[in-house]
Amino acid sequence: MYYENEKGTFNFIAGMLLGAVVGASVALLAAPTSGKRTRRKLVRAVSSAGDQIEDWGDDVGDVISRRRGRRRRRIRS
């Protein structure tokens, strides 16, 4: 019974990934700009998203460091 649940989860995730690939393919084929320009836009968007994720990770790391420092000071006092 537990195996069936895992199989259902796997099928759902596989379906989501397949849908994303098909959707992206259709979007690229139906794009109003040339393939070269579309690829450039896509590269810029992915690069920008990567930079934003990196900034977010740095912010989260800073918050964790500050909270860890506060807790250490509370423990010492």
N, C-alpha and C positions, 0 to 999 in steps of 0.2 A: 504494500500500500504506500509506504514512504517513497519507494522507487518511482511510482507513478507520478507523485507530486513533483519530484525532481525532473522527470521527463517533461512534464507539462511546463515547468519553469524554463527548461532548456528550449523547448519549442517556441515559447513566447519570446524569449530573447533572440533566438535565431530569426523569428518572423520580424521582429523590430529591426534587426540589422539588415535583413533583406529588403524591407520596406524603405529604410533609409538609403540604401544603395540605389534602389530603383528610382526613388524620388529625386535623388541627386542627379542621376543619369538623365532623367526626363527634364529636369531643370536646366542642365547644361545643353541639352539638345534644343530646347525651346528658347534659349537665351537670345535676346535681341542683338547682342554684340558678337564679334568674331571670337573664335576659340582662343586665339592668342590673348586678346584683351580680357576675356573671361578668366583664363588661367591666371593672368596677372592680378586681377581683382581677388581671386580666390586665395592666391599666395599672400597678398596683403592682409586679407581678412584673417587668415589663419595665423599669420605672424602677429597681428594686433591682438588676437585672442590669446596667443601664447604669452605676450607681454603682460596682458591684463591678469592672466592666471598667475604669472610669476610675481607681480606686484601684490596680488591678493595673498599669495603664500607668504611673502615677506611680512605683510601686515599681520597675518595670523601668527606667525612666528614671534613677532614683537609682542603681541598681546599675551601669548603663552609665557614668554620670558618674564614680562612684568608681573604676571600673576604668580609665577613660580617664585620670584623674588619676594613678593608680599607674603606668601605662605611661609617661606623660609624665615623671614623676619618675625612673623607671628610665632613660629615654633621656638625660635631662640629666646623670645621675650617671656 
